[in-house]
Amino acid sequence: MTTTTSSLRAGDVHVGDELPALPIPLTRTLIVSTAIASRDYQDVHHDPGLAQDRGSKDIFMNILTSDGMVGRYVTDWAGPDALLRSVRIRLGAPNYPGDTMVMTGTVTKQEGNLVEVTVRGSNSLGDHVTGTVSLELAP
């Protein structure tokens, strides 16, 4: 998915519109580097042996990265002038290295310039992240 260089306007969006799917390869580097970038030094996000000792099959993505990816997905679709009002997510299946998470979304509500998008990020284990993003578009 490429970043939109011009922003969507409220009149361009309708309830039921689907956002383009965005596949995100889940590399070990992505999982470790985004945990470090968000200052989450929990060993389950960078040390496979310690993650396994704690009952996980491998390291896994942290919630701050998942939250950021949801916001990025919606703002890449809406464009640089869109203003995020809220991002509400719920985590499910872990994102492990070697898998792919596919982000999808649907416009579920629109009142004037305010738009709500329901998002889902799924991998081979099921839904990693689900939630809603509220944003404000230009009139």
N, CA, C and O atoms as a GROMACS GRO file, in nm:
protein
  556
    1MET      N    1   0.086  -0.117   0.000
    1MET     CA    2   0.000   0.000   0.000
    1MET      C    3   0.090   0.123   0.000
    1MET      O    4   0.185   0.130   0.077
    2THR      N    5   0.060   0.216  -0.084
    2THR     CA    6   0.137   0.339  -0.088
    2THR      C    7   0.064   0.447  -0.010
    2THR      O    8  -0.058   0.447   0.000
    3THR      N    9   0.141   0.536   0.045
    3THR     CA   10   0.084   0.646   0.121
    3THR      C   11   0.012   0.742   0.026
    3THR      O   12   0.064   0.774  -0.081
    4THR      N   13  -0.105   0.785   0.065
    4THR     CA   14  -0.182   0.880  -0.013
    4THR      C   15  -0.115   1.016  -0.005
    4THR      O   16  -0.084   1.064   0.104
    5THR      N   17  -0.091   1.079  -0.123
    5THR     CA   18  -0.028   1.211  -0.122
    5THR      C   19  -0.131   1.323  -0.107
    5THR      O   20  -0.097   1.433  -0.065
    6SER      N   21  -0.256   1.294  -0.142
    6SER     CA   22  -0.362   1.390  -0.117
    6SER      C   23  -0.464   1.324  -0.025
    6SER      O   24  -0.485   1.203  -0.029
    7SER      N   25  -0.525   1.405   0.057
    7SER     CA   26  -0.616   1.351   0.158
    7SER      C   27  -0.756   1.329   0.101
    7SER      O   28  -0.802   1.403   0.014
    8LEU      N   29  -0.821   1.226   0.154
    8LEU     CA   30  -0.962   1.205   0.124
    8LEU      C   31  -1.041   1.318   0.188
    8LEU      O   32  -1.002   1.371   0.292
    9ARG      N   33  -1.151   1.352   0.127
    9ARG     CA   34  -1.243   1.449   0.185
    9ARG      C   35  -1.366   1.371   0.231
    9ARG      O   36  -1.391   1.260   0.185
   10ALA      N   37  -1.440   1.429   0.322
   10ALA     CA   38  -1.557   1.360   0.379
   10ALA      C   39  -1.653   1.313   0.270
   10ALA      O   40  -1.712   1.206   0.283
   11GLY      N   41  -1.669   1.390   0.164
   11GLY     CA   42  -1.760   1.353   0.056
   11GLY      C   43  -1.711   1.236  -0.029
   11GLY      O   44  -1.788   1.178  -0.105
   12ASP      N   45  -1.582   1.201  -0.016
   12ASP     CA   46  -1.524   1.090  -0.092
   12ASP      C   47  -1.552   0.955  -0.026
   12ASP      O   48  -1.530   0.851  -0.088
   13VAL      N   49  -1.600   0.956   0.098
   13VAL     CA   50  -1.609   0.834   0.179
   13VAL      C   51  -1.755   0.802   0.206
   13VAL      O   52  -1.837   0.891   0.231
   14HIS      N   53  -1.786   0.673   0.203
   14HIS     CA   54  -1.923   0.628   0.229
   14HIS      C   55  -1.921   0.503   0.316
   14HIS      O   56  -1.828   0.423   0.308
   15VAL      N   57  -2.022   0.489   0.400
   15VAL     CA   58  -2.035   0.368   0.482
   15VAL      C   59  -2.036   0.248   0.388
   15VAL      O   60  -2.106   0.246   0.287
   16GLY      N   61  -1.957   0.148   0.423
   16GLY     CA   62  -1.945   0.027   0.341
   16GLY      C   63  -1.820   0.026   0.255
   16GLY      O   64  -1.782  -0.080   0.204
   17ASP      N   65  -1.755   0.141   0.237
   17ASP     CA   66  -1.630   0.144   0.160
   17ASP      C   67  -1.528   0.054   0.227
   17ASP      O   68  -1.513   0.055   0.349
   18GLU      N   69  -1.456  -0.022   0.145
   18GLU     CA   70  -1.351  -0.109   0.197
   18GLU      C   71  -1.214  -0.049   0.167
   18GLU      O   72  -1.190  -0.001   0.057
   19LEU      N   73  -1.126  -0.053   0.265
   19LEU     CA   74  -0.989  -0.009   0.246
   19LEU      C   75  -0.913  -0.119   0.175
   19LEU      O   76  -0.946  -0.237   0.192
   20PRO      N   77  -0.812  -0.084   0.095
   20PRO     CA   78  -0.732  -0.188   0.029
   20PRO      C   79  -0.660  -0.273   0.133
   20PRO      O   80  -0.613  -0.221   0.235
   21ALA      N   81  -0.650  -0.402   0.108
   21ALA     CA   82  -0.578  -0.492   0.199
   21ALA      C   83  -0.430  -0.455   0.199
   21ALA      O   84  -0.374  -0.418   0.096
   22LEU      N   85  -0.368  -0.467   0.316
   22LEU     CA   86  -0.225  -0.438   0.331
   22LEU      C   87  -0.157  -0.558   0.396
   22LEU      O   88  -0.171  -0.579   0.516
   23PRO      N   89  -0.081  -0.638   0.318
   23PRO     CA   90  -0.005  -0.747   0.379
   23PRO      C   91   0.123  -0.693   0.442
   23PRO      O   92   0.195  -0.614   0.380
   24ILE      N   93   0.151  -0.736   0.564
   24ILE     CA   94   0.272  -0.693   0.636
   24ILE      C   95   0.351  -0.818   0.672
   24ILE      O   96   0.309  -0.894   0.759
   25PRO      N   97   0.467  -0.841   0.606
   25PRO     CA   98   0.551  -0.956   0.643
   25PRO      C   99   0.604  -0.938   0.786
   25PRO      O  100   0.657  -0.832   0.820
   26LEU      N  101   0.589  -1.040   0.866
   26LEU     CA  102   0.629  -1.033   1.007
   26LEU      C  103   0.769  -1.093   1.022
   26LEU      O  104   0.786  -1.211   1.054
   27THR      N  105   0.868  -1.010   1.000
   27THR     CA  106   1.006  -1.055   1.013
   27THR      C  107   1.051  -1.044   1.159
   27THR      O  108   0.994  -0.968   1.237
   28ARG      N  109   1.151  -1.120   1.192
   28ARG     CA  110   1.210  -1.112   1.326
   28ARG      C  111   1.262  -0.970   1.350
   28ARG      O  112   1.246  -0.914   1.459
   29THR      N  113   1.325  -0.912   1.248
   29THR     CA  114   1.378  -0.776   1.259
   29THR      C  115   1.267  -0.676   1.288
   29THR      O  116   1.284  -0.588   1.373
   30LEU      N  117   1.154  -0.687   1.219
   30LEU     CA  118   1.042  -0.596   1.243
   30LEU      C  119   0.994  -0.607   1.388
   30LEU      O  120   0.974  -0.505   1.454
   31ILE      N  121   0.977  -0.728   1.436
   31ILE     CA  122   0.924  -0.747   1.572
   31ILE      C  123   1.021  -0.693   1.677
   31ILE      O  124   0.979  -0.625   1.771
   32VAL      N  125   1.149  -0.723   1.662
   32VAL     CA  126   1.248  -0.676   1.760
   32VAL      C  127   1.267  -0.525   1.751
   32VAL      O  128   1.265  -0.456   1.853
   33SER      N  129   1.284  -0.472   1.630
   33SER     CA  130   1.314  -0.329   1.616
   33SER      C  131   1.197  -0.241   1.660
   33SER      O  132   1.219  -0.135   1.718
   34THR      N  133   1.075  -0.283   1.634
   34THR     CA  134   0.962  -0.200   1.676
   34THR      C  135   0.941  -0.208   1.828
   34THR      O  136   0.895  -0.111   1.888
   35ALA      N  137   0.973  -0.320   1.888
   35ALA     CA  138   0.967  -0.327   2.035
   35ALA      C  139   1.070  -0.232   2.096
   35ALA      O  140   1.040  -0.159   2.190
   36ILE      N  141   1.191  -0.233   2.041
   36ILE     CA  142   1.296  -0.144   2.091
   36ILE      C  143   1.258   0.002   2.066
   36ILE      O  144   1.276   0.087   2.153
   37ALA      N  145   1.206   0.031   1.947
   37ALA     CA  146   1.168   0.169   1.913
   37ALA      C  147   1.062   0.223   2.007
   37ALA      O  148   1.058   0.343   2.035
   38SER      N  149   0.976   0.135   2.057
   38SER     CA  150   0.871   0.179   2.150
   38SER      C  151   0.915   0.161   2.297
   38SER      O  152   0.834   0.173   2.388
   39ARG      N  153   1.043   0.134   2.316
   39ARG     CA  154   1.103   0.119   2.449
   39ARG      C  155   1.040   0.007   2.532
   39ARG      O  156   1.030   0.015   2.654
   40ASP      N  157   0.999  -0.098   2.461
   40ASP     CA  158   0.944  -0.216   2.527
   40ASP      C  159   1.053  -0.322   2.526
   40ASP      O  160   1.074  -0.390   2.426
   41TYR      N  161   1.123  -0.335   2.637
   41TYR     CA  162   1.236  -0.425   2.645
   41TYR      C  163   1.201  -0.561   2.706
   41TYR      O  164   1.289  -0.635   2.750
   42GLN      N  165   1.072  -0.593   2.710
   42GLN     CA  166   1.032  -0.724   2.762
   42GLN      C  167   1.097  -0.831   2.677
   42GLN      O  168   1.096  -0.824   2.554
   43ASP      N  169   1.154  -0.931   2.744
   43ASP     CA  170   1.231  -1.033   2.672
   43ASP      C  171   1.148  -1.113   2.572
   43ASP      O  172   1.204  -1.166   2.476
   44VAL      N  173   1.018  -1.124   2.592
   44VAL     CA  174   0.933  -1.201   2.500
   44VAL      C  175   0.926  -1.137   2.360
   44VAL      O  176   0.877  -1.200   2.267
   45HIS      N  177   0.976  -1.014   2.346
   45HIS     CA  178   0.974  -0.946   2.217
   45HIS      C  179   1.109  -0.950   2.146
   45HIS      O  180   1.122  -0.900   2.035
   46HIS      N  181   1.212  -1.011   2.211
   46HIS     CA  182   1.342  -1.016   2.144
   46HIS      C  183   1.425  -1.140   2.173
   46HIS      O  184   1.522  -1.165   2.102
   47ASP      N  185   1.392  -1.218   2.273
   47ASP     CA  186   1.472  -1.335   2.309
   47ASP      C  187   1.389  -1.462   2.293
   47ASP      O  188   1.304  -1.492   2.377
   48PRO      N  189   1.412  -1.540   2.185
   48PRO     CA  190   1.330  -1.658   2.160
   48PRO      C  191   1.334  -1.760   2.274
   48PRO      O  192   1.230  -1.819   2.308
   49GLY      N  193   1.450  -1.782   2.333
   49GLY     CA  194   1.461  -1.879   2.442
   49GLY      C  195   1.378  -1.840   2.563
   49GLY      O  196   1.307  -1.923   2.619
   50LEU      N  197   1.387  -1.715   2.603
   50LEU     CA  198   1.310  -1.668   2.718
   50LEU      C  199   1.160  -1.662   2.686
   50LEU      O  200   1.076  -1.688   2.772
   51ALA      N  201   1.126  -1.628   2.561
   51ALA     CA  202   0.985  -1.629   2.521
   51ALA      C  203   0.930  -1.772   2.532
   51ALA      O  204   0.817  -1.791   2.579
   52GLN      N  205   1.007  -1.871   2.490
   52GLN     CA  206   0.965  -2.011   2.500
   52GLN      C  207   0.955  -2.054   2.647
   52GLN      O  208   0.863  -2.128   2.684
   53ASP      N  209   1.048  -2.010   2.730
   53ASP     CA  210   1.041  -2.041   2.874
   53ASP      C  211   0.912  -1.988   2.936
   53ASP      O  212   0.864  -2.043   3.035
   54ARG      N  213   0.857  -1.883   2.880
   54ARG     CA  214   0.734  -1.822   2.931
   54ARG      C  215   0.608  -1.876   2.862
   54ARG      O  216   0.498  -1.825   2.883
   55GLY      N  217   0.627  -1.980   2.778
   55GLY     CA  218   0.512  -2.049   2.719
   55GLY      C  219   0.476  -2.010   2.577
   55GLY      O  220   0.377  -2.059   2.524
   56SER      N  221   0.556  -1.923   2.516
   56SER     CA  222   0.529  -1.883   2.377
   56SER      C  223   0.615  -1.967   2.283
   56SER      O  224   0.721  -2.015   2.322
   57LYS      N  225   0.569  -1.985   2.160
   57LYS     CA  226   0.650  -2.063   2.066
   57LYS      C  227   0.770  -1.984   2.013
   57LYS      O  228   0.865  -2.044   1.963
   58ASP      N  229   0.766  -1.853   2.023
   58ASP     CA  230   0.873  -1.767   1.972
   58ASP      C  231   0.848  -1.626   2.026
   58ASP      O  232   0.753  -1.603   2.101
   59ILE      N  233   0.935  -1.532   1.988
   59ILE     CA  234   0.908  -1.392   2.020
   59ILE      C  235   0.780  -1.350   1.950
   59ILE      O  236   0.738  -1.414   1.854
   60PHE      N  237   0.718  -1.243   1.998
   60PHE     CA  238   0.595  -1.195   1.935
   60PHE      C  239   0.588  -1.043   1.942
   60PHE      O  240   0.652  -0.980   2.025
   61MET      N  241   0.508  -0.987   1.852
   61MET     CA  242   0.493  -0.842   1.840
   61MET      C  243   0.429  -0.782   1.965
   61MET      O  244   0.341  -0.842   2.026
   62ASN      N  245   0.473  -0.662   2.001
   62ASN     CA  246   0.414  -0.594   2.117
   62ASN      C  247   0.292  -0.512   2.078
   62ASN      O  248   0.271  -0.481   1.961
   63ILE      N  249   0.212  -0.477   2.177
   63ILE     CA  250   0.086  -0.407   2.153
   63ILE      C  251   0.108  -0.267   2.097
   63ILE      O  252   0.027  -0.220   2.018
   64LEU      N  253   0.216  -0.200   2.135
   64LEU     CA  254   0.241  -0.065   2.083
   64LEU      C  255   0.263  -0.068   1.932
   64LEU      O  256   0.220   0.023   1.860
   65THR      N  257   0.331  -0.171   1.884
   65THR     CA  258   0.352  -0.185   1.740
   65THR      C  259   0.220  -0.213   1.669
   65THR      O  260   0.191  -0.153   1.565
   66SER      N  261   0.141  -0.302   1.725
   66SER     CA  262   0.010  -0.334   1.665
   66SER      C  263  -0.076  -0.208   1.658
   66SER      O  264  -0.139  -0.182   1.555
   67ASP      N  265  -0.078  -0.131   1.765
   67ASP     CA  266  -0.155  -0.007   1.770
   67ASP      C  267  -0.106   0.091   1.663
   67ASP      O  268  -0.186   0.152   1.592
   68GLY      N  269   0.025   0.105   1.652
   68GLY     CA  270   0.082   0.194   1.552
   68GLY      C  271   0.051   0.151   1.410
   68GLY      O  272   0.027   0.234   1.322
   69MET      N  273   0.052   0.020   1.386
   69MET     CA  274   0.022  -0.030   1.252
   69MET      C  275  -0.124  -0.006   1.213
   69MET      O  276  -0.154   0.020   1.097
   70VAL      N  277  -0.213  -0.016   1.310
   70VAL     CA  278  -0.354   0.014   1.283
   70VAL      C  279  -0.369   0.161   1.244
   70VAL      O  280  -0.435   0.192   1.144
   71GLY      N  281  -0.308   0.251   1.321
   71GLY     CA  282  -0.315   0.393   1.288
   71GLY      C  283  -0.253   0.424   1.153
   71GLY      O  284  -0.309   0.500   1.075
   72ARG      N  285  -0.138   0.364   1.126
   72ARG     CA  286  -0.070   0.386   0.997
   72ARG      C  287  -0.156   0.337   0.881
   72ARG      O  288  -0.166   0.404   0.778
   73TYR      N  289  -0.218   0.222   0.898
   73TYR     CA  290  -0.301   0.165   0.792
   73TYR      C  291  -0.414   0.262   0.753
   73TYR      O  292  -0.439   0.285   0.635
   74VAL      N  293  -0.479   0.317   0.852
   74VAL     CA  294  -0.591   0.407   0.826
   74VAL      C  295  -0.543   0.542   0.772
   74VAL      O  296  -0.605   0.596   0.680
   75THR      N  297  -0.436   0.596   0.826
   75THR     CA  298  -0.388   0.726   0.777
   75THR      C  299  -0.324   0.714   0.639
   75THR      O  300  -0.330   0.810   0.562
   76ASP      N  301  -0.264   0.600   0.605
   76ASP     CA  302  -0.215   0.581   0.468
   76ASP      C  303  -0.331   0.585   0.370
   76ASP      O  304  -0.317   0.636   0.259
   77TRP      N  305  -0.444   0.530   0.409
   77TRP     CA  306  -0.564   0.532   0.324
   77TRP      C  307  -0.624   0.672   0.316
   77TRP      O  308  -0.658   0.720   0.208
   78ALA      N  309  -0.636   0.738   0.430
   78ALA     CA  310  -0.707   0.866   0.436
   78ALA      C  311  -0.624   0.984   0.390
   78ALA      O  312  -0.680   1.082   0.340
   79GLY      N  313  -0.493   0.978   0.404
   79GLY     CA  314  -0.406   1.087   0.360
   79GLY      C  315  -0.354   1.172   0.474
   79GLY      O  316  -0.399   1.159   0.588
   80PRO      N  317  -0.259   1.260   0.442
   80PRO     CA  318  -0.188   1.334   0.546
   80PRO      C  319  -0.270   1.438   0.621
   80PRO      O  320  -0.229   1.482   0.728
   81ASP      N  321  -0.384   1.478   0.568
   81ASP     CA  322  -0.465   1.579   0.638
   81ASP      C  323  -0.567   1.518   0.734
   81ASP      O  324  -0.634   1.590   0.808
   82ALA      N  325  -0.579   1.385   0.732
   82ALA     CA  326  -0.673   1.319   0.823
   82ALA      C  327  -0.622   1.332   0.966
   82ALA      O  328  -0.502   1.327   0.991
   83LEU      N  329  -0.714   1.348   1.058
   83LEU     CA  330  -0.681   1.362   1.200
   83LEU      C  331  -0.739   1.244   1.276
   83LEU      O  332  -0.861   1.228   1.283
   84LEU      N  333  -0.652   1.162   1.334
   84LEU     CA  334  -0.700   1.050   1.416
   84LEU      C  335  -0.761   1.104   1.544
   84LEU      O  336  -0.697   1.182   1.614
   85ARG      N  337  -0.882   1.064   1.575
   85ARG     CA  338  -0.948   1.103   1.698
   85ARG      C  339  -0.936   0.995   1.804
   85ARG      O  340  -0.922   1.025   1.923
   86SER      N  341  -0.942   0.868   1.762
   86SER     CA  342  -0.922   0.759   1.858
   86SER      C  343  -0.887   0.631   1.782
   86SER      O  344  -0.929   0.609   1.669
   87VAL      N  345  -0.809   0.548   1.849
   87VAL     CA  346  -0.775   0.415   1.800
   87VAL      C  347  -0.803   0.319   1.915
   87VAL      O  348  -0.739   0.326   2.020
   88ARG      N  349  -0.900   0.231   1.894
   88ARG     CA  350  -0.937   0.134   1.998
   88ARG      C  351  -0.915  -0.006   1.942
   88ARG      O  352  -0.978  -0.045   1.844
   89ILE      N  353  -0.826  -0.081   2.006
   89ILE     CA  354  -0.794  -0.213   1.953
   89ILE      C  355  -0.807  -0.320   2.061
   89ILE      O  356  -0.808  -0.293   2.182
   90ARG      N  357  -0.816  -0.442   2.012
   90ARG     CA  358  -0.816  -0.560   2.098
   90ARG      C  359  -0.724  -0.662   2.032
   90ARG      O  360  -0.736  -0.688   1.912
   91LEU      N  361  -0.634  -0.720   2.110
   91LEU     CA  362  -0.542  -0.820   2.057
   91LEU      C  363  -0.600  -0.959   2.067
   91LEU      O  364  -0.678  -0.990   2.157
   92GLY      N  365  -0.560  -1.044   1.973
   92GLY     CA  366  -0.601  -1.184   1.971
   92GLY      C  367  -0.479  -1.272   1.954
   92GLY      O  368  -0.394  -1.278   2.042
   93ALA      N  369  -0.470  -1.341   1.841
   93ALA     CA  370  -0.359  -1.433   1.813
   93ALA      C  371  -0.227  -1.355   1.804
   93ALA      O  372  -0.225  -1.244   1.752
   94PRO      N  373  -0.119  -1.413   1.854
   94PRO     CA  374   0.009  -1.342   1.847
   94PRO      C  375   0.060  -1.329   1.703
   94PRO      O  376   0.027  -1.410   1.616
   95ASN      N  377   0.141  -1.226   1.680
   95ASN     CA  378   0.214  -1.210   1.554
   95ASN      C  379   0.354  -1.266   1.575
   95ASN      O  380   0.436  -1.205   1.644
   96TYR      N  381   0.381  -1.382   1.516
   96TYR     CA  382   0.511  -1.446   1.527
   96TYR      C  383   0.593  -1.420   1.400
   96TYR      O  384   0.536  -1.396   1.294
   97PRO      N  385   0.726  -1.424   1.411
   97PRO     CA  386   0.810  -1.408   1.293
   97PRO      C  387   0.783  -1.519   1.192
   97PRO      O  388   0.752  -1.633   1.228
   98GLY      N  389   0.795  -1.484   1.063
   98GLY     CA  390   0.777  -1.580   0.957
   98GLY      C  391   0.635  -1.586   0.903
   98GLY      O  392   0.610  -1.655   0.804
   99ASP      N  393   0.543  -1.515   0.964
   99ASP     CA  394   0.404  -1.512   0.920
   99ASP      C  395   0.380  -1.380   0.846
   99ASP      O  396   0.473  -1.300   0.830
  100THR      N  397   0.259  -1.357   0.803
  100THR     CA  398   0.219  -1.230   0.741
  100THR      C  399   0.088  -1.187   0.805
  100THR      O  400  -0.005  -1.267   0.819
  101MET      N  401   0.081  -1.060   0.844
  101MET     CA  402  -0.045  -1.005   0.892
  101MET      C  403  -0.105  -0.924   0.777
  101MET      O  404  -0.037  -0.842   0.716
  102VAL      N  405  -0.232  -0.948   0.749
  102VAL     CA  406  -0.302  -0.873   0.645
  102VAL      C  407  -0.402  -0.780   0.712
  102VAL      O  408  -0.494  -0.824   0.781
  103MET      N  409  -0.382  -0.651   0.690
  103MET     CA  410  -0.472  -0.549   0.744
  103MET      C  411  -0.586  -0.528   0.645
  103MET      O  412  -0.564  -0.517   0.524
  104THR      N  413  -0.709  -0.522   0.697
  104THR     CA  414  -0.827  -0.489   0.618
  104THR      C  415  -0.912  -0.392   0.698
  104THR      O  416  -0.900  -0.383   0.820
  105GLY      N  417  -0.998  -0.320   0.629
  105GLY     CA  418  -1.083  -0.225   0.699
  105GLY      C  419  -1.206  -0.189   0.619
  105GLY      O  420  -1.210  -0.203   0.497
  106THR      N  421  -1.308  -0.143   0.691
  106THR     CA  422  -1.434  -0.103   0.631
  106THR      C  423  -1.485   0.022   0.702
  106THR      O  424  -1.482   0.031   0.824
  107VAL      N  425  -1.533   0.118   0.623
  107VAL     CA  426  -1.597   0.236   0.682
  107VAL      C  427  -1.732   0.191   0.737
  107VAL      O  428  -1.816   0.141   0.663
  108THR      N  429  -1.752   0.210   0.868
  108THR     CA  430  -1.875   0.162   0.932
  108THR      C  431  -1.966   0.273   0.980
  108THR      O  432  -2.082   0.248   1.014
  109LYS      N  433  -1.914   0.396   0.981
  109LYS     CA  434  -1.996   0.507   1.031
  109LYS      C  435  -1.942   0.636   0.973
  109LYS      O  436  -1.821   0.653   0.957
  110GLN      N  437  -2.033   0.727   0.941
  110GLN     CA  438  -1.992   0.859   0.899
  110GLN      C  439  -2.097   0.960   0.943
  110GLN      O  440  -2.215   0.946   0.914
  111GLU      N  441  -2.051   1.062   1.012
  111GLU     CA  442  -2.137   1.173   1.054
  111GLU      C  443  -2.063   1.301   1.022
  111GLU      O  444  -1.973   1.343   1.095
  112GLY      N  445  -2.101   1.364   0.911
  112GLY     CA  446  -2.030   1.484   0.868
  112GLY      C  447  -1.888   1.450   0.831
  112GLY      O  448  -1.864   1.364   0.746
  113ASN      N  449  -1.792   1.518   0.894
  113ASN     CA  450  -1.650   1.495   0.867
  113ASN      C  451  -1.592   1.381   0.949
  113ASN      O  452  -1.478   1.339   0.926
  114LEU      N  453  -1.669   1.329   1.045
  114LEU     CA  454  -1.619   1.222   1.131
  114LEU      C  455  -1.649   1.086   1.069
  114LEU      O  456  -1.762   1.059   1.029
  115VAL      N  457  -1.547   1.003   1.062
  115VAL     CA  458  -1.557   0.872   0.998
  115VAL      C  459  -1.505   0.768   1.097
  115VAL      O  460  -1.407   0.791   1.167
  116GLU      N  461  -1.572   0.653   1.100
  116GLU     CA  462  -1.525   0.540   1.180
  116GLU      C  463  -1.493   0.424   1.088
  116GLU      O  464  -1.573   0.389   1.000
  117VAL      N  465  -1.377   0.366   1.107
  117VAL     CA  466  -1.332   0.252   1.028
  117VAL      C  467  -1.310   0.134   1.121
  117VAL      O  468  -1.240   0.145   1.222
  118THR      N  469  -1.371   0.021   1.087
  118THR     CA  470  -1.345  -0.103   1.160
  118THR      C  471  -1.227  -0.171   1.092
  118THR      O  472  -1.226  -0.188   0.970
  119VAL      N  473  -1.128  -0.210   1.172
  119VAL     CA  474  -1.006  -0.269   1.116
  119VAL      C  475  -0.984  -0.409   1.171
  119VAL      O  476  -1.032  -0.445   1.279
  120ARG      N  477  -0.911  -0.488   1.093
  120ARG     CA  478  -0.875  -0.624   1.133
  120ARG      C  479  -0.737  -0.653   1.076
  120ARG      O  480  -0.709  -0.625   0.960
  121GLY      N  481  -0.651  -0.709   1.160
  121GLY     CA  482  -0.521  -0.757   1.115
  121GLY      C  483  -0.515  -0.906   1.146
  121GLY      O  484  -0.515  -0.946   1.262
  122SER      N  485  -0.511  -0.988   1.041
  122SER     CA  486  -0.516  -1.133   1.059
  122SER      C  487  -0.388  -1.199   1.011
  122SER      O  488  -0.324  -1.152   0.917
  123ASN      N  489  -0.352  -1.307   1.077
  123ASN     CA  490  -0.237  -1.388   1.035
  123ASN      C  491  -0.284  -1.534   1.023
  123ASN      O  492  -0.404  -1.560   1.027
  124SER      N  493  -0.191  -1.628   1.008
  124SER     CA  494  -0.230  -1.768   0.988
  124SER      C  495  -0.298  -1.829   1.110
  124SER      O  496  -0.362  -1.934   1.099
  125LEU      N  497  -0.285  -1.767   1.226
  125LEU     CA  498  -0.347  -1.817   1.349
  125LEU      C  499  -0.486  -1.759   1.373
  125LEU      O  500  -0.561  -1.809   1.457
  126GLY      N  501  -0.522  -1.653   1.299
  126GLY     CA  502  -0.651  -1.587   1.319
  126GLY      C  503  -0.634  -1.437   1.327
  126GLY      O  504  -0.539  -1.381   1.272
  127ASP      N  505  -0.726  -1.372   1.396
  127ASP     CA  506  -0.720  -1.227   1.411
  127ASP      C  507  -0.618  -1.188   1.516
  127ASP      O  508  -0.630  -1.226   1.633
  128HIS      N  509  -0.517  -1.113   1.473
  128HIS     CA  510  -0.418  -1.060   1.567
  128HIS      C  511  -0.472  -0.936   1.636
  128HIS      O  512  -0.460  -0.920   1.757
  129VAL      N  513  -0.532  -0.846   1.557
  129VAL     CA  514  -0.584  -0.721   1.611
  129VAL      C  515  -0.716  -0.687   1.544
  129VAL      O  516  -0.731  -0.700   1.423
  130THR      N  517  -0.812  -0.644   1.624
  130THR     CA  518  -0.939  -0.593   1.573
  130THR      C  519  -0.966  -0.462   1.645
  130THR      O  520  -0.919  -0.441   1.757
  131GLY      N  521  -1.042  -0.375   1.582
  131GLY     CA  522  -1.073  -0.252   1.650
  131GLY      C  523  -1.140  -0.151   1.560
  131GLY      O  524  -1.181  -0.181   1.448
  132THR      N  525  -1.151  -0.030   1.613
  132THR     CA  526  -1.211   0.080   1.538
  132THR      C  527  -1.121   0.202   1.548
  132THR      O  528  -1.057   0.227   1.650
  133VAL      N  529  -1.119   0.276   1.440
  133VAL     CA  530  -1.043   0.401   1.434
  133VAL      C  531  -1.141   0.511   1.396
  133VAL      O  532  -1.213   0.500   1.297
  134SER      N  533  -1.143   0.615   1.475
  134SER     CA  534  -1.226   0.733   1.445
  134SER      C  535  -1.133   0.841   1.394
  134SER      O  536  -1.028   0.868   1.454
  135LEU      N  537  -1.172   0.904   1.283
  135LEU     CA  538  -1.088   1.009   1.229
  135LEU      C  539  -1.175   1.120   1.172
  135LEU      O  540  -1.293   1.102   1.143
  136GLU      N  541  -1.112   1.235   1.158
  136GLU     CA  542  -1.178   1.352   1.101
  136GLU      C  543  -1.115   1.382   0.966
  136GLU      O  544  -0.993   1.393   0.954
  137LEU      N  545  -1.201   1.396   0.865
  137LEU     CA  546  -1.155   1.430   0.731
  137LEU      C  547  -1.192   1.574   0.699
  137LEU      O  548  -1.278   1.633   0.764
  138ALA      N  549  -1.126   1.628   0.600
  138ALA     CA  550  -1.160   1.763   0.553
  138ALA      C  551  -1.300   1.761   0.495
  138ALA      O  552  -1.342   1.659   0.440
  139PRO      N  553  -1.374   1.873   0.506
  139PRO     CA  554  -1.511   1.874   0.450
  139PRO      C  555  -1.511   1.858   0.298
  139PRO      O  556  -1.618   1.857   0.237
   0.00000   0.00000   0.00000
